[in-house]
Structure formats: structure tokens, C-alpha cells
């Protein structure tokens, strides 16, 4: 209700504040404009981490001007929002909200970043790769402050977020050190240094000679609706362990189940991913996943356990030298990186005797376990910081972050001026956009 709102605020829809998105423009090999793609903004982030040239693109893009707000409409849960610092063209997967004298672009950026908007956008998205349209987000209802208060809110948010940035930067520095330590442990493991072993007596053998079976997963569509077989996907294996929190299912025939059913000790690795760093990473299957199937973006390696321990293979695939080989093979200019079964079988392994493999696995587990508590602390603190950001935004858009000023022009008058300008503007002529 209006009477419950802070002084000068009013209820509004996004489409009232921003009546239309920027139009798309056709591909232009002669263009000198920069290009922003979806991968140039990190999930849950505002900052640009790269850019390209629009002249290289073969499809239409969304034009943007300086101070426009770019909103990633593909998979809204990724929460990609950016305020443009220059003119350019964005992927058609962005909705471009033009800057205006009637709103603060940074205020709009923060509005789209809050959890309630993400949930609203997801409720308006559709498709296997969920997308939302401008007409969908235009219906989002929120409490609009006066323009001057928008500026004060932005200033306060930026001050508080800057403090959180410092804390997160320190935590990520610790995570970087932990990652380096882990890499040094893995390097020492596969060279024998971790257990004081000399690799001169180790066998040099291609991985394919140590496998009883190598197989791609099912290409059948999976869903959260329970069916006859649970199917592990990339989110269930990345991180070095099997995670059953987000299971999907599909209907496999008896023959398909015989071929794809997982056994304890199978090694599941990622076959295809947008990040080359994740290709061929995976996990050793334990008892809780026995009998489940696996999806097509994964490869199952069934090792000859009398020669190769699955846990040692997992360490070998994560070791720095192996990663260099894998990422060089998998890297692609298309943005989707792959490794095939032939390339996996061709990987060269320095193979210790079985008893030394056991000692190496135990030594790696012991070394990594020492850092586990610190890793968990880092992850917990980053989640806490993200929750605190959302709490700050919630207070901001409830009028509790900065005081109201009775001299500010009420937001209702601001909306009235937007409507008046919209009504007086001549109608655009129909025709092809150029």
C-alpha cells in the first residue's frame, strides 16, 4: 500500500521506469564497435572481464550506449548485470535498458541484481535454456524512490560493497594459496617425491592399456521427474566427489542400463564444457552411486584395478603436467571444449607399482585434509558476504539504507513526467531496423 511506503516513494513497474529496451542491429563486418558476450561478465557479477569486436560477429546484436544497463536474459539465475562504460554492441542474449534522466543507471543495476528480481525473472523464463524477454521483466513491481534518493542509495551501496570487496579479495588470496599448495602436492604425488620414491622404475604406459572399458553417457533427455534410472551429470561430479543433491532421471532400456550402470571404482570425467579447465576433471564413483547411469557430457573410465587404482588415476588427471596436456588437446575456438575417448586413451601415464600407488593416495589425502577446514571457512565466508550484499540491497529497496528528504521531488511526479513524455513522443514508423 502507498501509505506504507517511505516518504516520496511510490509503487512502480520496471516497464514504467524503462518503457522499452534498445533495438537489435544486424551484423556488420565494417563496424568498429566493441562487442560484449555473455562470457564477458561473470555470474553474480557487474564487472566486464573481456570484450571482442562486433565486426567478427555473424549475427545481430543488442546496441548499447554509455551508461545503459545490460541484463543477461539467458539463464537469469546467472545474475549477469553490467552498466556500460562505452558505446558498443552486446550479444542478443542481453536486454539493454537505456539510460535516462529519470533514473540512476546504477540504481537500476542494483535493482536487477537483488534476489527478488532474480526469482521474478526465473518465473517469467522458459525453455530448456531458460530465457526471459523484456516484456516479462517489464512487469516486475518494486518501490521507486525519488531520483535524488536513488543517487544517495547508490552512493551508500557502493561504499558498503567496497568494504565487502576488500574482505572477499583477502579470502580469494587465501584460496589462491591453497590452490597452489594443492597443485604442488599433486605434482609431488605423480613424480614420487611425495613418498620419497624414484620414478625411474615406474612403467610408462598409455592410459588405454589400463582400461577395461571407456564409454560415453546417454544422450537421452533427463528431467527431475523420477523415472527408472537416476543419471549423473556434470554438476554431480565436478569438485572431485560425487554429489547427489540435484539428481535427474531418464528411462533406460535393460540393455542401456547394462552398458551404462556405474560400479564402485569407476572414474567419471567431464567430456565437454565451456571451460577447458573442467574438461577431464571428475570423481571416483562410490557405493552411493552404484547402478546409476551417466549423461552424455561425461565419460566413464573402468580401470584394471589389479594394475591401476581409480584414486591414483583421479590424482593423475588433476596433476599440473597432465592438465597442461589435456587443456591443450581440449581447447576450442568455438567456446565449447572437448576431449574424446581416443585422446583419453592416448594419455601417457607414469605408473608406479600398486603398493606405491596406495601410499601416494594416502599421502595426498593426508596433505589435502590439512587444508580442508580452511577451504570450508573460505567458502562459508564468501557465501556470508554474498548474503550480506543481498541484505544491503533488500534494505536499500525498502527505504531503510538512507534517510528520506522531504525536499526531493516525489517519485510519483517522476513517473508522471515519464508518462507525459511517452505520450507526446511521435510514434515510430514501422520498417526494418538498420
C-alpha positions as a Markdown table, in Angstrom:
| # | Residue | x | y | z |
|---|---|---|---|---|
| 1 | Unk | 0.0 | 0.0 | 0.0 |
| 2 | Unk | 1.2 | 3.5 | -0.8 |
| 3 | Unk | 0.7 | 4.8 | 2.8 |
| 4 | Unk | 3.2 | 2.1 | 3.9 |
| 5 | Unk | 6.0 | 3.4 | 1.6 |
| 6 | Unk | 8.8 | 5.7 | 2.7 |
| 7 | Unk | 8.3 | 9.4 | 2.2 |
| 8 | Unk | 8.2 | 10.4 | -1.5 |
| 9 | Unk | 8.3 | 6.7 | -2.8 |
| 10 | Unk | 5.6 | 5.1 | -5.0 |
| 11 | Unk | 4.9 | 1.7 | -6.4 |
| 12 | Unk | 6.1 | 1.2 | -9.9 |
| 13 | Unk | 6.7 | -1.4 | -12.6 |
| 14 | Unk | 10.0 | -1.7 | -14.4 |
| 15 | Unk | 8.3 | -1.1 | -17.7 |
| 16 | Unk | 7.1 | 2.3 | -16.4 |
| 17 | Unk | 10.6 | 3.4 | -15.4 |
| 18 | Unk | 12.2 | 2.0 | -18.6 |
| 19 | Unk | 9.4 | 1.9 | -21.3 |
| 20 | Unk | 11.5 | 0.0 | -23.9 |
| 21 | Unk | 14.7 | -1.9 | -24.5 |
| 22 | Unk | 17.3 | -0.9 | -27.1 |
| 23 | Unk | 16.7 | -2.5 | -30.5 |
| 24 | Unk | 18.9 | -5.1 | -32.1 |
| 25 | Unk | 21.1 | -4.2 | -35.0 |
| 26 | Unk | 22.2 | -6.5 | -37.8 |
| 27 | Unk | 25.7 | -8.0 | -38.1 |
| 28 | Unk | 28.2 | -5.5 | -39.7 |
| 29 | Unk | 31.7 | -6.6 | -40.8 |
| 30 | Unk | 32.7 | -3.0 | -41.2 |
| 31 | Unk | 31.7 | -2.0 | -37.7 |
| 32 | Unk | 34.4 | -0.6 | -35.3 |
| 33 | Unk | 32.2 | -1.0 | -32.2 |
| 34 | Unk | 33.3 | -3.3 | -29.3 |
| 35 | Unk | 31.3 | -6.4 | -28.5 |
| 36 | Unk | 30.2 | -7.8 | -25.2 |
| 37 | Unk | 29.3 | -11.5 | -25.0 |
| 38 | Unk | 27.7 | -13.5 | -22.1 |
| 39 | Unk | 31.0 | -14.9 | -21.1 |
| 40 | Unk | 32.5 | -11.4 | -20.7 |
| 41 | Unk | 30.5 | -10.9 | -17.5 |
| 42 | Unk | 31.0 | -13.3 | -14.6 |
| 43 | Unk | 27.9 | -14.9 | -12.9 |
| 44 | Unk | 26.6 | -12.8 | -10.0 |
| 45 | Unk | 28.9 | -10.0 | -11.1 |
| 46 | Unk | 28.8 | -6.5 | -12.5 |
| 47 | Unk | 32.3 | -6.2 | -14.0 |
| 48 | Unk | 33.5 | -6.7 | -17.5 |
| 49 | Unk | 36.2 | -9.4 | -17.8 |
| 50 | Unk | 36.7 | -9.2 | -21.5 |
| 51 | Unk | 35.3 | -7.9 | -24.8 |
| 52 | Unk | 35.5 | -8.6 | -28.6 |
| 53 | Unk | 34.8 | -6.8 | -31.9 |
| 54 | Unk | 31.3 | -6.7 | -33.3 |
| 55 | Unk | 32.8 | -6.9 | -36.8 |
| 56 | Unk | 33.7 | -10.5 | -36.2 |
| 57 | Unk | 30.1 | -11.5 | -35.3 |
| 58 | Unk | 27.8 | -13.2 | -37.9 |
| 59 | Unk | 24.5 | -12.5 | -36.1 |
| 60 | Unk | 22.6 | -9.5 | -34.9 |
| 61 | Unk | 23.4 | -7.9 | -31.5 |
| 62 | Unk | 21.9 | -5.5 | -29.0 |
| 63 | Unk | 23.2 | -1.9 | -29.4 |
| 64 | Unk | 24.1 | -0.1 | -26.2 |
| 65 | Unk | 25.2 | 3.4 | -25.3 |
| 66 | Unk | 27.4 | 4.6 | -22.4 |
| 67 | Unk | 25.5 | 4.3 | -19.0 |
| 68 | Unk | 23.0 | 1.8 | -20.4 |
| 69 | Unk | 22.3 | -1.3 | -18.3 |
| 70 | Unk | 22.9 | -4.7 | -19.8 |
| 71 | Unk | 20.9 | -7.6 | -18.4 |
| 72 | Unk | 21.7 | -11.2 | -19.2 |
| 73 | Unk | 18.4 | -12.8 | -20.2 |
| 74 | Unk | 19.8 | -16.3 | -20.8 |
| 75 | Unk | 19.6 | -18.3 | -17.6 |
| 76 | Unk | 18.6 | -15.4 | -15.3 |
| 77 | Unk | 19.9 | -17.3 | -12.3 |
| 78 | Unk | 23.4 | -16.4 | -13.5 |
| 79 | Unk | 22.6 | -12.8 | -12.5 |
| 80 | Unk | 24.7 | -11.0 | -15.1 |
| 81 | Unk | 24.2 | -7.3 | -14.9 |
| 82 | Unk | 26.5 | -4.5 | -16.2 |
| 83 | Unk | 26.4 | -0.8 | -16.6 |
| 84 | Unk | 28.1 | 0.2 | -19.8 |
| 85 | Unk | 31.2 | 2.5 | -19.7 |
| 86 | Unk | 31.3 | 2.9 | -23.5 |
| 87 | Unk | 29.2 | 2.5 | -26.7 |
| 88 | Unk | 29.0 | -0.9 | -28.3 |
| 89 | Unk | 27.0 | -4.0 | -29.2 |
| 90 | Unk | 26.1 | -6.8 | -26.8 |
| 91 | Unk | 25.1 | -10.4 | -27.5 |
| 92 | Unk | 21.4 | -10.8 | -28.4 |
| 93 | Unk | 21.3 | -12.7 | -25.1 |
| 94 | Unk | 21.3 | -9.3 | -23.3 |
| 95 | Unk | 18.4 | -7.0 | -22.8 |
| 96 | Unk | 19.7 | -3.4 | -23.0 |
| 97 | Unk | 17.9 | -0.9 | -20.8 |
| 98 | Unk | 18.7 | 2.6 | -21.9 |
| 99 | Unk | 20.0 | 5.3 | -19.5 |
| 100 | Unk | 17.6 | 8.2 | -18.8 |
| 101 | Unk | 17.4 | 11.4 | -16.9 |
| 102 | Unk | 14.5 | 9.9 | -15.0 |
| 103 | Unk | 16.5 | 7.1 | -13.2 |
| 104 | Unk | 20.0 | 6.4 | -11.9 |
| 105 | Unk | 21.6 | 3.7 | -14.0 |
| 106 | Unk | 23.5 | 2.3 | -11.1 |
| 107 | Unk | 20.2 | 2.2 | -9.1 |
| 108 | Unk | 18.7 | 0.2 | -11.9 |
| 109 | Unk | 21.8 | -2.1 | -12.0 |
| 110 | Unk | 21.4 | -2.9 | -8.3 |
| 111 | Unk | 17.7 | -3.3 | -8.6 |
| 112 | Unk | 18.2 | -6.1 | -11.2 |
| 113 | Unk | 20.9 | -7.7 | -9.0 |
| 114 | Unk | 18.7 | -8.3 | -6.0 |
| 115 | Unk | 17.4 | -11.8 | -5.2 |
| 116 | Unk | 13.7 | -10.9 | -5.5 |
| 117 | Unk | 14.2 | -9.8 | -9.1 |
| 118 | Unk | 16.2 | -12.9 | -10.0 |
| 119 | Unk | 13.4 | -15.1 | -8.7 |
| 120 | Unk | 10.8 | -13.0 | -10.7 |
| 121 | Unk | 12.9 | -13.2 | -13.9 |
| 122 | Unk | 13.2 | -17.0 | -13.5 |
| 123 | Unk | 9.4 | -17.3 | -13.0 |
| 124 | Unk | 9.0 | -15.5 | -16.4 |
| 125 | Unk | 11.6 | -17.5 | -18.3 |
| 126 | Unk | 11.0 | -20.6 | -20.4 |
| 127 | Unk | 12.8 | -23.2 | -22.5 |
| 128 | Unk | 15.5 | -25.8 | -21.9 |
| 129 | Unk | 18.0 | -23.0 | -21.8 |
| 130 | Unk | 15.7 | -20.6 | -19.9 |
| 131 | Unk | 15.4 | -17.0 | -21.3 |
| 132 | Unk | 13.3 | -14.1 | -20.3 |
| 133 | Unk | 12.0 | -11.3 | -22.6 |
| 134 | Unk | 11.8 | -7.6 | -21.9 |
| 135 | Unk | 8.0 | -7.8 | -21.7 |
| 136 | Unk | 8.4 | -10.4 | -18.9 |
| 137 | Unk | 10.7 | -8.3 | -16.7 |
| 138 | Unk | 8.8 | -5.1 | -17.5 |
| 139 | Unk | 6.0 | -6.4 | -15.2 |
| 140 | Unk | 8.3 | -6.5 | -12.2 |
| 141 | Unk | 6.8 | -4.4 | -9.4 |
| 142 | Unk | 9.0 | -2.5 | -6.9 |
| 143 | Unk | 9.1 | 0.6 | -4.7 |
| 144 | Unk | 10.5 | 3.5 | -6.5 |
| 145 | Unk | 12.3 | 6.3 | -4.5 |
| 146 | Unk | 12.7 | 9.9 | -5.7 |
| 147 | Unk | 15.6 | 10.5 | -8.2 |
| 148 | Unk | 17.8 | 12.3 | -5.7 |
| 149 | Unk | 17.3 | 9.5 | -3.2 |
| 150 | Unk | 18.3 | 7.0 | -5.9 |
| 151 | Unk | 21.7 | 8.8 | -6.1 |
| 152 | Unk | 22.1 | 8.6 | -2.3 |
| 153 | Unk | 21.2 | 4.9 | -2.2 |
| 154 | Unk | 23.7 | 4.1 | -4.9 |
| 155 | Unk | 26.5 | 6.0 | -3.1 |
| 156 | Unk | 25.7 | 4.1 | 0.1 |
| 157 | Unk | 25.5 | 0.7 | -1.6 |
| 158 | Unk | 28.9 | 1.3 | -3.4 |
| 159 | Unk | 30.5 | 2.3 | -0.1 |
| 160 | Unk | 29.3 | -0.8 | 1.7 |
| 161 | Unk | 30.1 | -3.1 | -1.3 |
| 162 | Unk | 33.6 | -1.7 | -1.5 |
| 163 | Unk | 34.2 | -2.8 | 2.1 |
| 164 | Unk | 32.9 | -6.3 | 1.3 |
| 165 | Unk | 35.1 | -6.3 | -1.8 |
| 166 | Unk | 38.2 | -5.9 | 0.4 |
| 167 | Unk | 37.2 | -8.8 | 2.6 |
| 168 | Unk | 36.4 | -11.1 | -0.4 |
| 169 | Unk | 39.7 | -10.1 | -2.1 |
| 170 | Unk | 41.6 | -11.3 | 1.0 |
| 171 | Unk | 39.7 | -14.6 | 1.2 |
| 172 | Unk | 40.3 | -15.2 | -2.5 |
| 173 | Unk | 44.0 | -14.6 | -2.0 |
| 174 | Unk | 43.9 | -17.4 | 0.6 |
| 175 | Unk | 42.1 | -19.6 | -1.8 |
| 176 | Unk | 44.8 | -19.0 | -4.4 |
| 177 | Unk | 47.5 | -20.0 | -2.0 |
| 178 | Unk | 45.5 | -23.2 | -1.1 |
| 179 | Unk | 45.2 | -24.0 | -4.8 |
| 180 | Unk | 48.9 | -23.6 | -5.3 |
| 181 | Unk | 49.6 | -25.8 | -2.4 |
| 182 | Unk | 47.2 | -28.5 | -3.8 |
| 183 | Unk | 49.0 | -28.3 | -7.2 |
| 184 | Unk | 52.4 | -28.8 | -5.5 |
| 185 | Unk | 51.0 | -31.8 | -3.6 |
| 186 | Unk | 49.7 | -33.4 | -6.9 |
| 187 | Unk | 52.9 | -32.7 | -8.7 |
| 188 | Unk | 54.9 | -34.3 | -6.0 |
| 189 | Unk | 52.5 | -37.2 | -6.0 |
| 190 | Unk | 52.9 | -38.2 | -9.7 |
| 191 | Unk | 56.6 | -37.8 | -9.6 |
| 192 | Unk | 57.1 | -39.9 | -6.5 |
| 193 | Unk | 58.5 | -37.0 | -4.4 |
| 194 | Unk | 55.6 | -37.1 | -2.0 |
| 195 | Unk | 56.6 | -40.6 | -0.7 |
| 196 | Unk | 60.3 | -40.3 | -1.5 |
| 197 | Unk | 60.1 | -42.8 | -4.4 |
| 198 | Unk | 62.2 | -42.7 | -7.5 |
| 199 | Unk | 60.1 | -42.9 | -10.7 |
| 200 | Unk | 62.9 | -44.4 | -12.7 |
| 201 | Unk | 61.5 | -47.9 | -12.1 |
| 202 | Unk | 57.9 | -46.9 | -12.9 |
| 203 | Unk | 56.2 | -48.1 | -16.1 |
| 204 | Unk | 55.4 | -45.7 | -18.9 |
| 205 | Unk | 52.1 | -46.7 | -20.5 |
| 206 | Unk | 49.2 | -45.3 | -22.4 |
| 207 | Unk | 46.0 | -45.0 | -20.3 |
| 208 | Unk | 44.0 | -47.0 | -22.8 |
| 209 | Unk | 46.1 | -50.1 | -21.9 |
| 210 | Unk | 45.0 | -49.8 | -18.3 |
| 211 | Unk | 41.2 | -49.6 | -19.0 |
| 212 | Unk | 38.7 | -52.4 | -19.3 |
| 213 | Unk | 36.1 | -50.0 | -20.7 |
| 214 | Unk | 35.7 | -46.4 | -21.8 |
| 215 | Unk | 32.2 | -45.2 | -22.6 |
| 216 | Unk | 30.2 | -42.0 | -23.3 |
| 217 | Unk | 27.0 | -41.4 | -21.3 |
| 218 | Unk | 23.4 | -41.4 | -22.5 |
| 219 | Unk | 22.1 | -38.7 | -24.9 |
| 220 | Unk | 18.5 | -39.2 | -23.7 |
| 221 | Unk | 16.8 | -36.2 | -22.2 |
| 222 | Unk | 16.8 | -36.2 | -18.4 |
| 223 | Unk | 14.4 | -34.4 | -16.0 |
| 224 | Unk | 13.7 | -34.1 | -12.3 |
| 225 | Unk | 10.6 | -36.3 | -12.7 |
| 226 | Unk | 11.6 | -39.7 | -11.2 |
| 227 | Unk | 12.0 | -42.4 | -13.9 |
| 228 | Unk | 13.6 | -45.8 | -13.9 |
| 229 | Unk | 17.2 | -44.6 | -13.7 |
| 230 | Unk | 19.0 | -41.8 | -11.9 |
| 231 | Unk | 21.6 | -40.1 | -14.2 |
| 232 | Unk | 24.7 | -38.3 | -13.0 |
| 233 | Unk | 25.5 | -35.1 | -14.9 |
| 234 | Unk | 28.4 | -32.6 | -14.8 |
| 235 | Unk | 27.0 | -30.8 | -11.6 |
| 236 | Unk | 27.1 | -34.2 | -9.8 |
| 237 | Unk | 30.8 | -34.9 | -10.4 |
| 238 | Unk | 32.8 | -31.7 | -10.6 |
| 239 | Unk | 34.7 | -30.9 | -7.5 |
| 240 | Unk | 36.4 | -34.3 | -7.0 |
| 241 | Unk | 33.4 | -36.0 | -5.4 |
| 242 | Unk | 30.0 | -37.5 | -6.3 |
| 243 | Unk | 27.2 | -35.1 | -5.3 |
| 244 | Unk | 23.6 | -36.5 | -5.4 |
| 245 | Unk | 21.9 | -33.2 | -4.4 |
| 246 | Unk | 20.5 | -32.4 | -7.8 |
| 247 | Unk | 19.7 | -35.7 | -9.5 |
| 248 | Unk | 17.8 | -36.1 | -12.8 |
| 249 | Unk | 16.3 | -39.2 | -14.2 |
| 250 | Unk | 15.6 | -40.9 | -17.6 |
| 251 | Unk | 14.1 | -44.1 | -18.9 |
| 252 | Unk | 16.8 | -46.5 | -20.0 |
| 253 | Unk | 16.2 | -49.9 | -21.6 |
| 254 | Unk | 17.6 | -53.0 | -19.8 |
| 255 | Unk | 20.3 | -53.1 | -22.5 |
| 256 | Unk | 21.2 | -49.5 | -22.0 |
| 257 | Unk | 21.3 | -50.0 | -18.2 |
| 258 | Unk | 23.7 | -52.9 | -18.6 |
| 259 | Unk | 26.1 | -50.7 | -20.6 |
| 260 | Unk | 25.8 | -47.5 | -18.5 |
| 261 | Unk | 25.3 | -48.7 | -14.9 |
| 262 | Unk | 28.0 | -47.4 | -12.7 |
| 263 | Unk | 30.2 | -49.6 | -10.4 |
| 264 | Unk | 32.2 | -48.6 | -7.4 |
| 265 | Unk | 35.7 | -47.6 | -8.6 |
| 266 | Unk | 34.5 | -46.2 | -12.0 |
| 267 | Unk | 36.1 | -42.9 | -12.8 |
| 268 | Unk | 33.7 | -40.3 | -14.3 |
| 269 | Unk | 35.3 | -37.4 | -16.1 |
| 270 | Unk | 33.9 | -34.3 | -18.0 |
| 271 | Unk | 33.9 | -34.8 | -21.8 |
| 272 | Unk | 32.7 | -31.4 | -22.9 |
| 273 | Unk | 32.5 | -28.0 | -21.2 |
| 274 | Unk | 32.6 | -24.2 | -21.7 |
| 275 | Unk | 35.7 | -24.2 | -19.6 |
| 276 | Unk | 38.8 | -26.1 | -20.7 |
| 277 | Unk | 39.9 | -26.2 | -17.1 |
| 278 | Unk | 37.0 | -28.6 | -16.3 |
| 279 | Unk | 37.5 | -31.0 | -19.2 |
| 280 | Unk | 38.6 | -34.4 | -17.9 |
| 281 | Unk | 38.1 | -33.5 | -14.3 |
| 282 | Unk | 35.7 | -35.7 | -12.4 |
| 283 | Unk | 35.3 | -38.1 | -9.5 |
| 284 | Unk | 35.7 | -41.7 | -8.4 |
| 285 | Unk | 32.3 | -43.5 | -8.1 |
| 286 | Unk | 31.5 | -44.7 | -4.6 |
| 287 | Unk | 28.8 | -47.1 | -3.2 |
| 288 | Unk | 26.0 | -44.4 | -3.1 |
| 289 | Unk | 26.1 | -44.0 | -7.0 |
| 290 | Unk | 26.3 | -47.7 | -7.9 |
| 291 | Unk | 23.7 | -48.7 | -10.5 |
| 292 | Unk | 23.0 | -45.1 | -11.7 |
| 293 | Unk | 23.6 | -44.0 | -15.2 |
| 294 | Unk | 25.5 | -41.0 | -16.5 |
| 295 | Unk | 24.9 | -38.3 | -19.1 |
| 296 | Unk | 26.5 | -37.7 | -22.5 |
| 297 | Unk | 28.8 | -34.9 | -21.4 |
| 298 | Unk | 30.6 | -37.4 | -19.2 |
| 299 | Unk | 33.0 | -40.3 | -19.9 |
| 300 | Unk | 33.2 | -43.4 | -17.7 |
| 301 | Unk | 36.6 | -45.0 | -17.3 |
| 302 | Unk | 36.6 | -48.5 | -15.9 |
| 303 | Unk | 40.2 | -49.3 | -14.9 |
| 304 | Unk | 42.0 | -52.6 | -14.5 |
| 305 | Unk | 42.2 | -52.3 | -10.7 |
| 306 | Unk | 44.9 | -55.0 | -10.4 |
| 307 | Unk | 47.2 | -52.5 | -12.2 |
| 308 | Unk | 45.8 | -49.1 | -11.6 |
| 309 | Unk | 43.9 | -47.7 | -8.6 |
| 310 | Unk | 41.0 | -45.5 | -9.5 |
| 311 | Unk | 42.0 | -43.0 | -6.8 |
| 312 | Unk | 45.6 | -42.8 | -8.3 |
| 313 | Unk | 44.1 | -42.1 | -11.8 |
| 314 | Unk | 42.0 | -39.3 | -10.3 |
| 315 | Unk | 45.1 | -37.8 | -8.9 |
| 316 | Unk | 47.0 | -38.2 | -12.2 |
| 317 | Unk | 44.2 | -36.5 | -14.2 |
| 318 | Unk | 44.4 | -33.5 | -11.8 |
| 319 | Unk | 48.2 | -33.2 | -11.7 |
| 320 | Unk | 49.6 | -30.0 | -13.3 |
| 321 | Unk | 51.5 | -31.6 | -16.2 |
| 322 | Unk | 48.5 | -33.8 | -17.2 |
| 323 | Unk | 46.3 | -30.7 | -17.0 |
| 324 | Unk | 48.5 | -28.9 | -19.5 |
| 325 | Unk | 48.3 | -31.8 | -22.0 |
| 326 | Unk | 44.5 | -32.2 | -21.6 |
| 327 | Unk | 43.7 | -28.5 | -21.9 |
| 328 | Unk | 45.9 | -28.1 | -24.9 |
| 329 | Unk | 44.0 | -31.0 | -26.6 |
| 330 | Unk | 40.6 | -29.9 | -25.5 |
| 331 | Unk | 40.9 | -26.2 | -26.2 |
| 332 | Unk | 38.5 | -24.9 | -29.0 |
| 333 | Unk | 37.8 | -21.6 | -30.7 |
| 334 | Unk | 34.1 | -22.3 | -30.6 |
| 335 | Unk | 33.8 | -21.8 | -26.9 |
| 336 | Unk | 32.9 | -25.4 | -26.1 |
| 337 | Unk | 36.0 | -27.5 | -25.2 |
| 338 | Unk | 36.0 | -31.3 | -25.7 |
| 339 | Unk | 38.1 | -34.4 | -25.2 |
| 340 | Unk | 37.3 | -37.7 | -26.9 |
| 341 | Unk | 37.8 | -41.3 | -25.9 |
| 342 | Unk | 40.8 | -41.7 | -28.3 |
| 343 | Unk | 42.6 | -38.7 | -26.7 |
| 344 | Unk | 41.9 | -40.0 | -23.2 |
| 345 | Unk | 43.2 | -43.5 | -24.1 |
| 346 | Unk | 46.4 | -41.8 | -25.6 |
| 347 | Unk | 47.3 | -40.0 | -22.3 |
| 348 | Unk | 50.7 | -41.3 | -21.1 |
| 349 | Unk | 50.9 | -42.4 | -17.5 |
| 350 | Unk | 54.0 | -43.0 | -15.4 |
| 351 | Unk | 52.7 | -46.0 | -13.5 |
| 352 | Unk | 54.1 | -46.8 | -10.0 |
| 353 | Unk | 53.7 | -50.3 | -8.6 |
| 354 | Unk | 50.3 | -50.9 | -6.9 |
| 355 | Unk | 51.7 | -50.6 | -3.3 |
| 356 | Unk | 53.3 | -47.3 | -4.1 |
| 357 | Unk | 50.0 | -46.1 | -5.7 |
| 358 | Unk | 48.3 | -46.8 | -2.4 |
| 359 | Unk | 51.0 | -44.9 | -0.4 |
| 360 | Unk | 50.6 | -42.0 | -2.8 |
| 361 | Unk | 46.8 | -41.9 | -2.5 |
| 362 | Unk | 47.1 | -42.0 | 1.3 |
| 363 | Unk | 49.8 | -39.2 | 1.4 |
| 364 | Unk | 47.7 | -37.0 | -0.9 |
| 365 | Unk | 44.6 | -37.5 | 1.2 |
| 366 | Unk | 46.6 | -36.6 | 4.4 |
| 367 | Unk | 48.1 | -33.5 | 2.8 |
| 368 | Unk | 44.8 | -32.2 | 1.4 |
| 369 | Unk | 42.9 | -33.0 | 4.6 |
| 370 | Unk | 45.1 | -30.5 | 6.5 |
| 371 | Unk | 43.7 | -27.6 | 4.4 |
| 372 | Unk | 40.1 | -28.8 | 4.4 |
| 373 | Unk | 38.9 | -26.7 | 7.3 |
| 374 | Unk | 40.5 | -23.5 | 5.8 |
| 375 | Unk | 38.9 | -24.2 | 2.4 |
| 376 | Unk | 35.5 | -24.7 | 4.1 |
| 377 | Unk | 36.0 | -21.4 | 6.1 |
| 378 | Unk | 36.8 | -19.5 | 2.8 |
| 379 | Unk | 33.7 | -20.9 | 1.1 |
| 380 | Unk | 31.5 | -20.1 | 4.1 |
| 381 | Unk | 32.8 | -16.5 | 4.4 |
| 382 | Unk | 32.2 | -15.9 | 0.7 |
| 383 | Unk | 28.6 | -17.2 | 1.0 |
| 384 | Unk | 28.2 | -15.0 | 4.0 |
| 385 | Unk | 29.4 | -12.0 | 2.1 |
| 386 | Unk | 27.1 | -12.7 | -0.8 |
| 387 | Unk | 24.2 | -13.0 | 1.6 |
| 388 | Unk | 25.2 | -9.7 | 3.3 |
| 389 | Unk | 25.1 | -8.0 | -0.2 |
| 390 | Unk | 21.6 | -9.2 | -0.7 |
| 391 | Unk | 20.7 | -7.9 | 2.8 |
| 392 | Unk | 22.1 | -4.5 | 1.9 |
| 393 | Unk | 20.1 | -4.4 | -1.3 |
| 394 | Unk | 16.9 | -5.5 | 0.5 |
| 395 | Unk | 17.3 | -2.6 | 3.0 |
| 396 | Unk | 18.1 | -0.2 | 0.1 |
| 397 | Unk | 14.9 | -1.0 | -1.8 |
| 398 | Unk | 12.8 | -0.8 | 1.3 |
| 399 | Unk | 13.9 | 2.7 | 2.1 |
| 400 | Unk | 16.0 | 1.7 | 5.1 |
| 401 | Unk | 19.5 | 2.4 | 3.9 |
| 402 | Unk | 19.5 | 6.2 | 3.7 |
| 403 | Unk | 17.2 | 8.8 | 5.2 |
| 404 | Unk | 14.4 | 10.5 | 3.1 |
| 405 | Unk | 14.5 | 14.2 | 2.2 |
| 406 | Unk | 11.1 | 16.0 | 2.2 |
| 407 | Unk | 12.5 | 18.4 | -0.4 |
| 408 | Unk | 13.0 | 15.6 | -3.0 |
| 409 | Unk | 10.6 | 15.5 | -5.9 |
| 410 | Unk | 8.2 | 12.6 | -5.2 |
| 411 | Unk | 8.7 | 9.5 | -7.3 |
| 412 | Unk | 5.0 | 9.7 | -8.4 |
| 413 | Unk | 5.7 | 13.0 | -10.1 |
| 414 | Unk | 8.8 | 11.5 | -11.8 |
| 415 | Unk | 6.6 | 8.7 | -13.2 |
| 416 | Unk | 4.0 | 11.3 | -14.3 |
| 417 | Unk | 6.7 | 13.1 | -16.3 |
| 418 | Unk | 7.8 | 9.8 | -17.9 |
| 419 | Unk | 4.3 | 9.1 | -19.0 |
| 420 | Unk | 3.8 | 12.6 | -20.3 |
| 421 | Unk | 6.9 | 12.4 | -22.4 |
| 422 | Unk | 6.0 | 9.0 | -23.7 |
| 423 | Unk | 2.5 | 10.2 | -24.7 |
| 424 | Unk | 3.9 | 13.3 | -26.5 |
| 425 | Unk | 6.6 | 11.4 | -28.4 |
| 426 | Unk | 5.7 | 10.8 | -32.1 |
| 427 | Unk | 5.0 | 7.2 | -32.9 |
| 428 | Unk | 7.9 | 5.4 | -34.6 |
| 429 | Unk | 7.4 | 4.5 | -38.3 |
| 430 | Unk | 7.2 | 0.8 | -39.0 |
| 431 | Unk | 10.1 | -0.6 | -41.0 |
| 432 | Unk | 13.2 | -2.7 | -40.9 |
| 433 | Unk | 15.7 | -1.7 | -38.2 |
| 434 | Unk | 19.1 | -0.7 | -39.5 |
